[in-house]
Amino acid sequence: MNPEYGTLGKQFGSPEEEVTYLRAEIANRERAMGIVPGSPEHTLEKRTEIALEKVAEYRAIPAEAILEKSYQMKIDDLETNVVKLGAEHKVAIDELMRVVEKNGIKNALALLGKLNNPHIEDDFHRMLVQLLLETGDFSGISREKDLARALKMRLYEVTLPPIDPK
């Protein structure tokens, strides 16, 4: 992981910062492995493997080391959310994604740890990797932010004319 966070005092204060950081870490790892877009090694499976690795590394870092104090979810909030999630699988995944959008990835991972449910954990990690590898909209990101502009960029676009229903 990048030593800029945690060891040098720079901390995250928003979901956008976490997503930007993790996407950059994934890209750095790909470059370090010699994987460039368009190469045979640049497969979804390989990118997913790298993203899962980075999420696992990120999860292992204590929240207080990388999150601003005001951005960290309190223990009481985590426990309240655990009770609210219960055993409903789809509800739990949806709620965890809402926490990602509102409170960030690290707080969602802390909540996931408290759930202690391997099935939900696997599915949530898949959703999180999908979020990190996709370049589409992320509802928690303000359109004025640099990340939002970067996510909307296109190299080229193909459009088709409307179909005439005759």
DSSP file (Angstrom, degrees, kcal/mol; ACC not computed):
  #  RESIDUE AA STRUCTURE BP1 BP2  ACC     N-H-->O    O-->H-N    N-H-->O    O-->H-N    TCO  KAPPA ALPHA  PHI   PSI    X-CA   Y-CA   Z-CA
    1    1 A M              0   0    0      0, 0.0    53,-0.0     0, 0.0     0, 0.0   0.000 360.0 360.0 360.0 156.6    0.0    0.0    0.0
    2    2 A N    >   -     0   0    0      1,-0.2     3,-1.2    19,-0.1    23,-0.0  -0.497 360.0-144.8 -67.6 125.7    1.0    3.6   -0.5
    3    3 A P  T 3>>S+     0   0    0      0, 0.0     5,-0.7     0, 0.0     4,-0.7   0.612  87.3  85.8 -70.0  -9.2    2.9    4.8    2.6
    4    4 A E  T 345S+     0   0    0      3,-0.1     6,-1.0     2,-0.1     2,-0.4   0.863  85.7  60.7 -58.4 -34.9    1.3    8.3    2.0
    5    5 A Y  B <45S+a   10   0A   0     -3,-1.2     2,-1.1     1,-0.1     6,-0.2  -0.785 116.7   1.0 -97.8 135.8   -1.7    7.1    4.0
    6    6 A G  T  45S+     0   0    0      4,-1.2    -1,-0.1    -2,-0.4    -2,-0.1  -0.341 128.2  52.5  92.1 -54.0   -1.4    6.0    7.5
    7    7 A T  T  <5S+     0   0    0     -2,-1.1    -1,-0.2    -4,-0.7    -3,-0.1   0.791 111.7  41.1 -90.8 -27.4    2.3    6.6    8.1
    8    8 A L  S   <S-     0   0    0     -5,-0.7    -1,-0.2    -4,-0.3    -3,-0.1   0.377 112.5-107.9-102.4   4.7    2.7   10.2    7.0
    9    9 A G  S    S+     0   0    0      1,-0.3     2,-0.4    56,-0.2    -4,-0.1   0.283  73.8 134.0  92.9 -11.9   -0.5   11.5    8.6
   10   10 A K  B     -a    5   0A   0     -6,-1.0    -4,-1.2    58,-0.0     2,-0.3  -0.598  35.1-175.5 -74.8 129.9   -2.6   12.0    5.4
   11   11 A Q        -     0   0    0     -2,-0.4    56,-0.2    -6,-0.2     2,-0.2  -0.909  26.0-107.1-130.2 154.8   -6.0   10.6    6.0
   12   12 A F  B     +b   67   0B   0     54,-3.4    56,-3.1    -2,-0.3    59,-0.2  -0.506  27.7 174.8 -78.2 145.7   -9.2   10.0    4.0
   13   13 A G        +     0   0    0      1,-0.2    -1,-0.1    -2,-0.2    54,-0.1   0.284  63.4  32.1-131.0   7.1  -12.2   12.2    4.6
   14   14 A S  S  > S-     0   0    0      1,-0.1     4,-1.5    89,-0.0    -1,-0.2  -0.991  76.5-112.0-158.7 158.6  -14.6   11.1    1.9
   15   15 A P  H  > S+     0   0    0      0, 0.0     4,-2.6     0, 0.0     5,-0.2   0.859 115.3  60.8 -60.6 -34.8  -15.7    8.0   -0.1
   16   16 A E  H  > S+     0   0    0    124,-0.3     4,-2.7     1,-0.2     5,-0.2   0.907 102.7  50.2 -59.7 -42.6  -14.3    9.7   -3.3
   17   17 A E  H  > S+     0   0    0     -3,-0.2     4,-2.4     2,-0.2    -1,-0.2   0.890 111.3  48.6 -64.4 -39.4  -10.8    9.8   -1.7
   18   18 A E  H  X S+     0   0    0     -4,-1.5     4,-2.8     2,-0.2     5,-0.2   0.936 113.2  46.2 -65.6 -46.3  -10.9    6.1   -0.8
   19   19 A V  H  X S+     0   0    0     -4,-2.6     4,-2.6     2,-0.2     5,-0.2   0.925 113.6  49.4 -62.9 -44.9  -12.1    5.1   -4.3
   20   20 A T  H  X S+     0   0    0     -4,-2.7     4,-2.2    -5,-0.2    -1,-0.2   0.931 113.0  47.6 -58.6 -47.0   -9.5    7.3   -6.0
   21   21 A Y  H  X S+     0   0    0     -4,-2.4     4,-2.4    -5,-0.2    -2,-0.2   0.937 113.5  45.9 -62.0 -49.0   -6.8    5.8   -3.8
   22   22 A L  H  X S+     0   0    0     -4,-2.8     4,-2.2     1,-0.2    -1,-0.2   0.886 112.1  51.0 -66.5 -37.9   -7.8    2.2   -4.3
   23   23 A R  H  X S+     0   0    0     -4,-2.6     4,-2.3    -5,-0.2    -1,-0.2   0.906 111.0  49.3 -63.7 -39.6   -8.2    2.6   -8.1
   24   24 A A  H  X S+     0   0    0     -4,-2.2     4,-2.7    -5,-0.2    -2,-0.2   0.893 109.6  51.7 -65.6 -39.4   -4.7    4.2   -8.2
   25   25 A E  H  X S+     0   0    0     -4,-2.4     4,-2.3     2,-0.2    -2,-0.2   0.893 109.9  49.2 -63.4 -40.1   -3.3    1.3   -6.1
   26   26 A I  H  X S+     0   0    0     -4,-2.2     4,-2.3     2,-0.2    -2,-0.2   0.934 112.8  47.1 -63.8 -46.1   -4.8   -1.2   -8.5
   27   27 A A  H  X S+     0   0    0     -4,-2.3     4,-2.5     2,-0.2    -2,-0.2   0.893 111.5  51.4 -63.2 -40.4   -3.4    0.6  -11.5
   28   28 A N  H  X S+     0   0    0     -4,-2.7     4,-2.6     2,-0.2    -1,-0.2   0.914 110.2  48.8 -62.7 -42.9    0.1    0.8   -9.8
   29   29 A R  H  X S+     0   0    0     -4,-2.3     4,-1.6     2,-0.2    -2,-0.2   0.905 110.7  50.9 -64.2 -41.4    0.0   -2.9   -9.1
   30   30 A E  H  <>S+     0   0    0     -4,-2.3     5,-3.2     2,-0.2     4,-0.3   0.932 111.9  47.1 -61.7 -45.1   -0.9   -3.6  -12.8
   31   31 A R  H ><5S+     0   0    0     -4,-2.5     3,-1.5     1,-0.2    -2,-0.2   0.910 109.3  53.9 -62.2 -42.1    1.9   -1.4  -14.0
   32   32 A A  H 3<5S+     0   0    0     -4,-2.6    -1,-0.2     1,-0.3    -2,-0.2   0.818 110.0  47.9 -62.5 -30.0    4.4   -3.1  -11.6
   33   33 A M  T 3<5S-     0   0    0     -4,-1.6    -1,-0.3    -3,-0.2    -2,-0.2   0.439 119.1-112.6 -88.6  -0.6    3.3   -6.5  -13.1
   34   34 A G  T < 5 +     0   0    0     -3,-1.5     2,-0.7    -4,-0.3    -3,-0.2   0.719  67.4 147.1  77.1  21.6    3.7   -5.1  -16.6
   35   35 A I      < +     0   0    0     -5,-3.2    -1,-0.3    -6,-0.2    -2,-0.1  -0.823  20.7 176.4 -95.2 116.7    0.0   -5.3  -17.3
   36   36 A V    >   -     0   0    0     -2,-0.7     3,-2.4    -3,-0.1     6,-0.3  -0.905  41.4 -87.7-118.2 148.4   -1.1   -2.6  -19.7
   37   37 A P  T 3  S+     0   0    0      0, 0.0     6,-0.1     0, 0.0    -1,-0.0  -0.259 115.7  24.7 -53.0 134.2   -4.6   -2.1  -21.1
   38   38 A G  T 3  S+     0   0    0      1,-0.4    -3,-0.0     4,-0.3     5,-0.0   0.183  94.0 120.2  95.1 -16.4   -5.0   -4.0  -24.3
   39   39 A S  S X  S-     0   0    0     -3,-2.4     3,-1.5     1,-0.1    -1,-0.4  -0.407  77.8-112.9 -77.6 159.0   -2.3   -6.6  -23.4
   40   40 A P  T 3  S+     0   0    0      0, 0.0    -1,-0.1     0, 0.0    -5,-0.1   0.789 118.1  57.2 -61.8 -25.5   -3.2  -10.3  -23.2
   41   41 A E  T 3  S+     0   0    0      1,-0.2     2,-2.2    -7,-0.1     5,-0.1   0.653  81.9  90.8 -78.0 -14.7   -2.6  -10.1  -19.5
   42   42 A H    <   +     0   0    0     -3,-1.5    -4,-0.3    -6,-0.3     2,-0.2  -0.436  60.8 145.7 -83.6  67.4   -5.1   -7.3  -19.0
   43   43 A T     >  -     0   0    0     -2,-2.2     4,-2.6     1,-0.1     5,-0.2  -0.660  62.5-117.9-103.0 159.1   -8.0   -9.7  -18.3
   44   44 A L  H  > S+     0   0    0     -2,-0.2     4,-2.7     1,-0.2     5,-0.2   0.883 115.6  55.1 -61.2 -38.1  -11.0   -9.1  -16.0
   45   45 A E  H  > S+     0   0    0      2,-0.2     4,-2.2     1,-0.2    -1,-0.2   0.920 110.5  44.1 -62.4 -43.9   -9.9  -12.2  -14.0
   46   46 A K  H  > S+     0   0    0      2,-0.2     4,-2.3     1,-0.2    -2,-0.2   0.912 114.8  48.5 -68.5 -42.1   -6.4  -10.7  -13.4
   47   47 A R  H  X S+     0   0    0     -4,-2.6     4,-2.7     2,-0.2    -2,-0.2   0.897 111.4  50.8 -64.2 -39.3   -7.7   -7.3  -12.6
   48   48 A T  H  X S+     0   0    0     -4,-2.7     4,-2.8    -5,-0.2     5,-0.2   0.911 109.0  51.4 -63.4 -42.7  -10.3   -8.8  -10.2
   49   49 A E  H  X S+     0   0    0     -4,-2.2     4,-2.0     2,-0.2    -2,-0.2   0.924 112.3  45.8 -59.2 -46.0   -7.5  -10.8   -8.5
   50   50 A I  H  X S+     0   0    0     -4,-2.3     4,-2.4     2,-0.2    -2,-0.2   0.919 112.6  50.4 -64.1 -44.3   -5.4   -7.6   -8.1
   51   51 A A  H  X S+     0   0    0     -4,-2.7     4,-2.5     1,-0.2    -2,-0.2   0.911 109.9  50.1 -62.7 -42.9   -8.4   -5.6   -6.8
   52   52 A L  H  X S+     0   0    0     -4,-2.8     4,-2.3     1,-0.2    -1,-0.2   0.895 110.4  51.1 -61.5 -39.4   -9.3   -8.3   -4.2
   53   53 A E  H  X S+     0   0    0     -4,-2.0     4,-2.3    -5,-0.2    -2,-0.2   0.925 111.3  46.8 -62.3 -45.4   -5.7   -8.3   -3.1
   54   54 A K  H  X S+     0   0    0     -4,-2.4     4,-2.6     2,-0.2    -2,-0.2   0.877 111.1  51.5 -66.8 -37.7   -5.7   -4.5   -2.7
   55   55 A V  H  X S+     0   0    0     -4,-2.5     4,-2.7     2,-0.2    -1,-0.2   0.914 109.9  50.2 -64.3 -41.7   -9.1   -4.6   -0.8
   56   56 A A  H  X S+     0   0    0     -4,-2.3     4,-1.4     2,-0.2    -2,-0.2   0.911 112.1  47.1 -63.2 -42.3   -7.6   -7.2    1.6
   57   57 A E  H  X S+     0   0    0     -4,-2.3     4,-0.7     1,-0.2    -2,-0.2   0.925 113.5  48.6 -62.5 -44.2   -4.6   -5.0    2.2
   58   58 A Y  H >< S+     0   0    0     -4,-2.6     3,-1.0     1,-0.2    -2,-0.2   0.894 108.0  54.2 -63.6 -41.4   -6.8   -2.0    2.7
   59   59 A R  H 3< S+     0   0    0     -4,-2.7    -1,-0.2     1,-0.2    -2,-0.2   0.835 102.0  59.2 -62.7 -32.7   -9.0   -3.8    5.1
   60   60 A A  H 3< S+     0   0    0     -4,-1.4    -1,-0.2    -3,-0.2    -2,-0.2   0.687  85.2  92.8 -72.7 -18.2   -6.1   -4.8    7.3
   61   61 A I  S << S-     0   0    0     -3,-1.0     5,-0.1    -4,-0.7   -55,-0.0  -0.618  88.9-110.4 -77.6 130.7   -5.1   -1.2    8.0
   62   62 A P    >>  -     0   0    0      0, 0.0     3,-1.5     0, 0.0     4,-0.8  -0.358  20.9-128.4 -61.0 138.1   -6.7    0.1   11.2
   63   63 A A  H >> S+     0   0    0      1,-0.3     4,-2.5     2,-0.2     3,-1.1   0.870 106.9  58.8 -56.1 -40.6   -9.4    2.7   10.4
   64   64 A E  H 34 S+     0   0    0      1,-0.3    -1,-0.3     2,-0.2     5,-0.1   0.719 101.3  57.3 -66.2 -18.4   -7.8    5.3   12.8
   65   65 A A  H <4 S+     0   0    0     -3,-1.5   -59,-0.4     1,-0.1    -1,-0.3   0.747 123.0  19.4 -81.4 -23.8   -4.6    5.2   10.8
   66   66 A I  H << S+     0   0    0     -3,-1.1   -54,-3.4    -4,-0.8     2,-0.4   0.502 109.5  74.6-127.8  -6.1   -6.2    6.2    7.5
   67   67 A L  B  < S-b   12   0B   0     -4,-2.5   -54,-0.2   -56,-0.2     5,-0.1  -0.908  79.6-114.2-112.9 138.3   -9.5    7.8    8.2
   68   68 A E    >>  -     0   0    0    -56,-3.1     3,-1.4    -2,-0.4     4,-1.1  -0.370  34.2-114.5 -60.0 147.0  -10.1   11.3    9.6
   69   69 A K  G >4 S+     0   0    0      1,-0.3     3,-0.6     2,-0.2    -1,-0.1   0.875 116.4  51.3 -55.0 -42.0  -11.7   11.1   13.0
   70   70 A S  G 34 S+     0   0    0      1,-0.2    -1,-0.3     3,-0.0   -57,-0.1   0.690 108.7  53.5 -70.9 -16.9  -14.9   12.8   11.8
   71   71 A Y  G <4 S+     0   0    0     -3,-1.4    -1,-0.2   -59,-0.2     2,-0.2   0.650  87.0  96.9 -92.2 -18.5  -15.1   10.3    8.9
   72   72 A Q  S << S-     0   0    0     -4,-1.1     2,-0.3    -3,-0.6    32,-0.1  -0.513  76.8-122.9 -75.0 136.9  -14.9    7.1   11.1
   73   73 A M        -     0   0    0     -2,-0.2     2,-0.1    30,-0.1    -2,-0.1  -0.615  30.3-119.6 -75.8 138.3  -18.1    5.4   12.1
   74   74 A K     >  -     0   0    0     -2,-0.3     4,-2.4     1,-0.1     5,-0.2  -0.388  20.8-112.1 -74.8 156.1  -18.4    5.0   15.8
   75   75 A I  H  > S+     0   0    0      1,-0.2     4,-2.7     2,-0.2     5,-0.2   0.891 119.0  54.3 -55.9 -42.2  -18.7    1.6   17.4
   76   76 A D  H  > S+     0   0    0      1,-0.2     4,-2.4     2,-0.2    -1,-0.2   0.904 108.5  48.8 -60.8 -41.6  -22.3    2.3   18.4
   77   77 A D  H  > S+     0   0    0      2,-0.2     4,-2.3     1,-0.2    -1,-0.2   0.905 111.5  49.8 -64.2 -41.6  -23.1    3.1   14.8
   78   78 A L  H  X S+     0   0    0     -4,-2.4     4,-2.2     1,-0.2    -2,-0.2   0.934 112.5  46.4 -61.8 -45.9  -21.5    0.0   13.6
   79   79 A E  H  X S+     0   0    0     -4,-2.7     4,-2.1     2,-0.2    -2,-0.2   0.878 111.0  52.2 -67.2 -37.0  -23.3   -2.2   16.1
   80   80 A T  H  X S+     0   0    0     -4,-2.4     4,-2.1    -5,-0.2    -1,-0.2   0.915 111.2  47.8 -62.4 -42.6  -26.6   -0.5   15.3
   81   81 A N  H  X S+     0   0    0     -4,-2.3     4,-2.4     2,-0.2    -2,-0.2   0.858 107.7  55.4 -67.4 -35.3  -26.0   -1.2   11.6
   82   82 A V  H  X S+     0   0    0     -4,-2.2     4,-1.8     2,-0.2    -1,-0.2   0.932 110.3  45.5 -62.1 -45.0  -25.1   -4.9   12.3
   83   83 A V  H  < S+     0   0    0     -4,-2.1    -2,-0.2     1,-0.2    -1,-0.2   0.908 112.7  51.4 -63.5 -41.8  -28.4   -5.4   14.1
   84   84 A K  H  < S+     0   0    0     -4,-2.1    -1,-0.2     1,-0.2    -2,-0.2   0.861 107.8  52.6 -64.4 -36.4  -30.3   -3.6   11.3
   85   85 A L  H >< S+     0   0    0     -4,-2.4     3,-0.8     1,-0.1    -1,-0.2   0.889  81.4 163.5 -69.0 -39.1  -28.6   -5.8    8.6
   86   86 A G  T 3<  -     0   0    0     -4,-1.8    -1,-0.1     1,-0.2    -2,-0.1  -0.204  64.0 -46.9  56.5-144.8  -29.6   -9.0   10.3
   87   87 A A  T 3  S+     0   0    0      5,-0.0     2,-0.6     4,-0.0    -1,-0.2   0.448  95.1 120.7-105.1  -3.3  -29.4  -12.2    8.2
   88   88 A E    <>  -     0   0    0     -3,-0.8     4,-2.4     1,-0.2     5,-0.2  -0.512  49.9-158.5 -67.2 112.2  -31.2  -10.9    5.0
   89   89 A H  H  > S+     0   0    0     -2,-0.6     4,-2.4     2,-0.2     5,-0.2   0.948  85.3  40.8 -61.6 -56.8  -28.5  -11.4    2.4
   90   90 A K  H  > S+     0   0    0      1,-0.2     4,-2.6     2,-0.2     5,-0.2   0.895 116.2  51.3 -62.0 -40.9  -29.7   -8.9   -0.3
   91   91 A V  H  > S+     0   0    0      1,-0.2     4,-2.5     2,-0.2    -1,-0.2   0.905 109.7  50.9 -62.1 -41.3  -30.6   -6.3    2.3
   92   92 A A  H  X S+     0   0    0     -4,-2.4     4,-2.5     2,-0.2    -2,-0.2   0.927 111.5  46.1 -63.8 -45.7  -27.2   -6.7    3.9
   93   93 A I  H  X S+     0   0    0     -4,-2.4     4,-2.2     2,-0.2    -2,-0.2   0.927 113.9  48.8 -63.5 -44.9  -25.3   -6.2    0.6
   94   94 A D  H  X S+     0   0    0     -4,-2.6     4,-1.9     1,-0.2    -2,-0.2   0.910 112.6  48.1 -61.1 -42.4  -27.5   -3.2   -0.3
   95   95 A E  H  X S+     0   0    0     -4,-2.5     4,-2.3     2,-0.2    -1,-0.2   0.896 109.7  52.2 -67.0 -40.0  -27.0   -1.6    3.1
   96   96 A L  H  X S+     0   0    0     -4,-2.5     4,-2.1     1,-0.2    -1,-0.2   0.896 109.4  49.7 -63.2 -39.2  -23.2   -2.2    2.9
   97   97 A M  H  X S+     0   0    0     -4,-2.2     4,-2.1     2,-0.2    -1,-0.2   0.865 108.9  52.7 -67.8 -34.4  -23.1   -0.5   -0.5
   98   98 A R  H  X S+     0   0    0     -4,-1.9     4,-2.4     2,-0.2     5,-0.3   0.903 108.1  50.9 -64.2 -40.2  -25.1    2.4    0.9
   99   99 A V  H  X>S+     0   0    0     -4,-2.3     4,-3.3     2,-0.2     5,-1.2   0.894 107.5  53.8 -63.9 -39.2  -22.5    2.7    3.7
  100  100 A V  H  X5S+     0   0    0     -4,-2.1     4,-0.9     3,-0.2    -2,-0.2   0.938 112.6  43.7 -58.1 -46.9  -19.8    2.7    1.0
  101  101 A E  H  <5S+     0   0    0     -4,-2.1    -2,-0.2     2,-0.1    -1,-0.2   0.865 127.0  29.7 -68.0 -36.9  -21.5    5.7   -0.7
  102  102 A K  H  <5S+     0   0    0     -4,-2.4    -2,-0.2    -5,-0.2    -3,-0.2   0.894 138.3  16.1 -91.1 -44.6  -22.3    7.6    2.5
  103  103 A N  H  <5S-     0   0    0     -4,-3.3     4,-0.4    -5,-0.3    -3,-0.2   0.483 106.3-112.1-114.6  -6.6  -19.5    6.6    4.9
  104  104 A G     X< -     0   0    0     -5,-1.2     4,-1.6    -4,-0.9    -1,-0.2  -0.164  32.3 -69.9  99.1 168.9  -16.8    5.1    2.7
  105  105 A I  H  > S+     0   0    0      2,-0.2     4,-2.6     1,-0.2     5,-0.2   0.911 123.0  53.5 -68.3 -46.6  -15.1    1.8    2.0
  106  106 A K  H  > S+     0   0    0      1,-0.2     4,-2.1     2,-0.2    -1,-0.2   0.900 110.0  48.3 -61.2 -41.7  -13.2    1.4    5.3
  107  107 A N  H  > S+     0   0    0     -4,-0.4     4,-2.2     2,-0.2    -1,-0.2   0.888 111.5  50.3 -66.0 -37.8  -16.3    2.0    7.4
  108  108 A A  H  X S+     0   0    0     -4,-1.6     4,-2.5     1,-0.2    -2,-0.2   0.892 110.1  50.5 -65.7 -38.5  -18.2   -0.6    5.3
  109  109 A L  H  X S+     0   0    0     -4,-2.6     4,-2.1     2,-0.2    -2,-0.2   0.871 108.9  51.6 -67.0 -35.8  -15.4   -3.1    5.7
  110  110 A A  H  X S+     0   0    0     -4,-2.1     4,-1.5     2,-0.2    -2,-0.2   0.917 111.3  47.4 -64.5 -42.4  -15.5   -2.5    9.5
  111  111 A L  H  X S+     0   0    0     -4,-2.2     4,-1.4     1,-0.2    -2,-0.2   0.905 109.7  53.5 -63.9 -41.9  -19.2   -3.1    9.5
  112  112 A L  H  X S+     0   0    0     -4,-2.5     4,-1.2     1,-0.2     5,-0.5   0.889 105.6  54.2 -59.9 -40.9  -18.7   -6.3    7.4
  113  113 A G  H  < S+     0   0    0     -4,-2.1    -1,-0.2     1,-0.2    -2,-0.2   0.867 106.5  51.6 -61.7 -37.1  -16.1   -7.5    9.9
  114  114 A K  H  < S+     0   0    0     -4,-1.5    -1,-0.2     1,-0.2    -2,-0.2   0.794 101.7  61.3 -71.0 -27.8  -18.7   -7.2   12.7
  115  115 A L  H  < S-     0   0    0     -4,-1.4    -1,-0.2    -3,-0.2    -2,-0.2   0.869  84.8-160.2 -66.3 -36.1  -21.3   -9.2   10.7
  116  116 A N     <  +     0   0    0     -4,-1.2    -3,-0.1     1,-0.2    -2,-0.1   0.924  40.3 136.9  54.9  49.3  -19.0  -12.2   10.7
  117  117 A N     >  -     0   0    0     -5,-0.5     4,-2.6     1,-0.1    -1,-0.2  -0.914  40.1-164.6-129.3 103.3  -20.8  -13.8    7.7
  118  118 A P  H  > S+     0   0    0      0, 0.0     4,-2.5     0, 0.0     5,-0.2   0.833  89.0  54.2 -58.9 -34.9  -18.5  -15.3    5.1
  119  119 A H  H  > S+     0   0    0      2,-0.2     4,-2.1     1,-0.2     5,-0.2   0.948 112.6  41.9 -65.5 -48.4  -21.2  -15.5    2.4
  120  120 A I  H  > S+     0   0    0      1,-0.2     4,-2.8     2,-0.2     5,-0.2   0.892 113.2  55.7 -63.7 -39.3  -22.1  -11.8    2.7
  121  121 A E  H  X S+     0   0    0     -4,-2.6     4,-2.4     2,-0.2    -2,-0.2   0.926 108.2  46.8 -60.1 -46.7  -18.4  -11.0    2.9
  122  122 A D  H  X S+     0   0    0     -4,-2.5     4,-1.9     1,-0.2    -1,-0.2   0.932 115.1  45.7 -61.3 -46.7  -17.6  -12.8   -0.4
  123  123 A D  H  X S+     0   0    0     -4,-2.1     4,-2.1     1,-0.2    -2,-0.2   0.888 112.7  50.4 -66.6 -38.4  -20.5  -11.2   -2.2
  124  124 A F  H  X S+     0   0    0     -4,-2.8     4,-2.8     2,-0.2    -1,-0.2   0.911 108.2  52.7 -66.4 -41.0  -19.7   -7.7   -0.8
  125  125 A H  H  X S+     0   0    0     -4,-2.4     4,-2.6    -5,-0.2    -1,-0.2   0.897 108.5  51.3 -61.3 -38.4  -16.1   -8.1   -1.9
  126  126 A R  H  X S+     0   0    0     -4,-1.9     4,-2.3     2,-0.2    -1,-0.2   0.922 111.6  46.9 -62.3 -43.7  -17.3   -8.9   -5.4
  127  127 A M  H  X S+     0   0    0     -4,-2.1     4,-2.2     2,-0.2    -2,-0.2   0.905 112.6  49.9 -64.2 -41.2  -19.5   -5.8   -5.4
  128  128 A L  H  X S+     0   0    0     -4,-2.8     4,-2.3     2,-0.2    -2,-0.2   0.911 110.6  48.9 -65.5 -42.9  -16.6   -3.7   -4.1
  129  129 A V  H  X S+     0   0    0     -4,-2.6     4,-2.5     2,-0.2     5,-0.3   0.912 109.6  53.0 -62.0 -42.2  -14.2   -5.0   -6.7
  130  130 A Q  H  X S+     0   0    0     -4,-2.3     4,-2.0     1,-0.2    -2,-0.2   0.916 109.1  49.6 -59.3 -43.1  -16.8   -4.3   -9.4
  131  131 A L  H  < S+     0   0    0     -4,-2.2    -1,-0.2     1,-0.2    -2,-0.2   0.911 113.3  46.3 -60.5 -43.7  -17.1   -0.7   -8.1
  132  132 A L  H  < S+     0   0    0     -4,-2.3    -2,-0.2     1,-0.2    -1,-0.2   0.825 116.4  43.2 -72.4 -31.2  -13.3   -0.3   -8.2
  133  133 A L  H  < S+     0   0    0     -4,-2.5    -1,-0.2    -5,-0.2    -2,-0.2   0.745 100.6  81.2 -87.3 -23.7  -12.9   -1.8  -11.7
  134  134 A E     <  -     0   0    0     -4,-2.0    17,-0.0    -5,-0.3     0, 0.0  -0.445  61.8-157.0 -79.1 155.2  -15.8    0.0  -13.3
  135  135 A T        +     0   0    0     -2,-0.1     3,-0.1    16,-0.0    -1,-0.1   0.139  58.6 107.1-116.0  18.6  -15.5    3.5  -14.5
  136  136 A G  S    S-     0   0    0      1,-0.2     2,-0.0    -5,-0.1    16,-0.0   0.035  80.1 -46.3 -82.7-165.5  -19.2    4.3  -14.4
  137  137 A D        -     0   0    0     15,-0.0     2,-0.5     2,-0.0    -1,-0.2  -0.329  41.2-165.3 -67.4 143.9  -21.2    6.4  -12.0
  138  138 A F    >   -     0   0    0      3,-0.2     3,-2.6    -3,-0.1    13,-0.0  -0.966  16.4-146.1-127.2 110.9  -20.7    6.1   -8.3
  139  139 A S  T 3  S+     0   0    0     -2,-0.5    -1,-0.1     1,-0.3    -2,-0.0   0.678  93.1  60.9 -60.6 -19.9  -23.7    7.9   -6.7
  140  140 A G  T 3  S+     0   0    0      2,-0.1     2,-0.6  -125,-0.0    -1,-0.3   0.450  85.8  94.0 -84.3   1.7  -21.6    9.1   -3.7
  141  141 A I  S <  S-     0   0    0     -3,-2.6    -3,-0.2  -126,-0.1     2,-0.1  -0.837  76.2-128.7-102.5 124.1  -19.3   11.2   -5.9
  142  142 A S    >   -     0   0    0     -2,-0.6     3,-1.3     1,-0.1     6,-0.4  -0.427  15.3-130.2 -66.8 139.4  -20.1   14.8   -6.6
  143  143 A R  T 3  S+     0   0    0      1,-0.3    -1,-0.1    -2,-0.1     6,-0.0   0.704 105.1  60.3 -66.1 -20.2  -20.1   15.8  -10.3
  144  144 A E  T 3  S+     0   0    0      4,-0.1    -1,-0.3     5,-0.0    -2,-0.0   0.650  85.4  98.9 -82.5 -14.0  -17.9   18.7   -9.6
  145  145 A K  S <> S-     0   0    0     -3,-1.3     4,-1.8     1,-0.1     5,-0.2  -0.328  83.3-118.8 -74.7 155.4  -15.1   16.6   -8.2
  146  146 A D  H  > S+     0   0    0      1,-0.2     4,-2.6     2,-0.2     5,-0.2   0.878 113.5  56.0 -59.1 -40.2  -12.1   15.6  -10.4
  147  147 A L  H  > S+     0   0    0      1,-0.2     4,-2.5     2,-0.2    -1,-0.2   0.905 104.9  51.6 -62.5 -41.4  -12.9   11.9  -10.0
  148  148 A A  H  > S+     0   0    0     -6,-0.4     4,-1.1     1,-0.2    -1,-0.2   0.916 111.2  47.5 -62.8 -42.3  -16.4   12.4  -11.3
  149  149 A R  H  < S+     0   0    0     -4,-1.8     4,-0.5     1,-0.2     3,-0.5   0.917 112.2  49.9 -63.8 -42.3  -15.0   14.2  -14.4
  150  150 A A  H >< S+     0   0    0     -4,-2.6     3,-1.0     1,-0.2    -2,-0.2   0.874 107.2  54.5 -64.2 -37.1  -12.4   11.4  -14.9
  151  151 A L  H 3< S+     0   0    0     -4,-2.5    -1,-0.2     1,-0.2    -2,-0.2   0.775 106.8  52.0 -68.5 -24.9  -15.1    8.7  -14.7
  152  152 A K  T 3< S+     0   0    0     -4,-1.1    -1,-0.2    -3,-0.5    -2,-0.2   0.513  84.6 112.8 -89.0  -5.8  -17.1   10.4  -17.4
  153  153 A M    <   -     0   0    0     -3,-1.0     2,-0.4    -4,-0.5    -3,-0.0  -0.379  47.3-166.0 -70.9 145.8  -14.3   10.6  -19.9
  154  154 A R        -     0   0    0      1,-0.1     3,-0.1    -2,-0.1    -2,-0.0  -0.988  23.8-152.0-131.3 141.6  -14.4    8.5  -23.0
  155  155 A L  S    S-     0   0    0      1,-0.4     2,-0.3    -2,-0.4    -1,-0.1   0.925  85.3 -23.2 -74.2 -46.9  -11.7    7.6  -25.5
  156  156 A Y        -     0   0    0      2,-0.0    -1,-0.4     0, 0.0     2,-0.4  -0.967  63.0-146.1-157.3 162.9  -14.3    7.3  -28.3
  157  157 A E        -     0   0    0     -2,-0.3     2,-0.5    -3,-0.1    -3,-0.0  -0.995   4.4-148.2-138.4 138.7  -18.0    6.6  -28.5
  158  158 A V        -     0   0    0     -2,-0.4     2,-0.4     2,-0.0    -2,-0.0  -0.924  18.7-175.4-107.2 126.5  -20.1    4.7  -31.0
  159  159 A T        -     0   0    0     -2,-0.5    -2,-0.0     0, 0.0     0, 0.0  -0.945  10.6-150.9-121.3 146.4  -23.6    5.9  -31.6
  160  160 A L        -     0   0    0     -2,-0.4     3,-0.1     1,-0.0    -2,-0.0  -0.869  24.0-109.7-113.1 146.9  -26.2    4.3  -33.8
  161  161 A P        -     0   0    0      0, 0.0     3,-0.0     0, 0.0    -1,-0.0  -0.364  47.6 -88.6 -70.9 156.2  -29.1    6.1  -35.5
  162  162 A P        -     0   0    0      0, 0.0     2,-0.4     0, 0.0     0, 0.0  -0.306  44.7-110.0 -63.0 149.2  -32.6    5.4  -34.3
  163  163 A I        -     0   0    0     -3,-0.1    -3,-0.0     2,-0.0     0, 0.0  -0.679  24.4-131.1 -83.4 129.2  -34.4    2.5  -35.8
  164  164 A D        -     0   0    0     -2,-0.4     2,-0.2     1,-0.1    -1,-0.0  -0.724  11.5-146.6 -81.6 119.3  -37.3    3.4  -38.0
  165  165 A P              0   0    0      0, 0.0    -1,-0.1     0, 0.0    -2,-0.0   0.140 360.0 360.0 -77.5  23.6  -40.3    1.3  -37.0
  166  166 A K              0   0    0     -2,-0.2    -2,-0.0     0, 0.0    -3,-0.0   0.469 360.0 360.0 -69.6 360.0  -41.8    1.0  -40.5
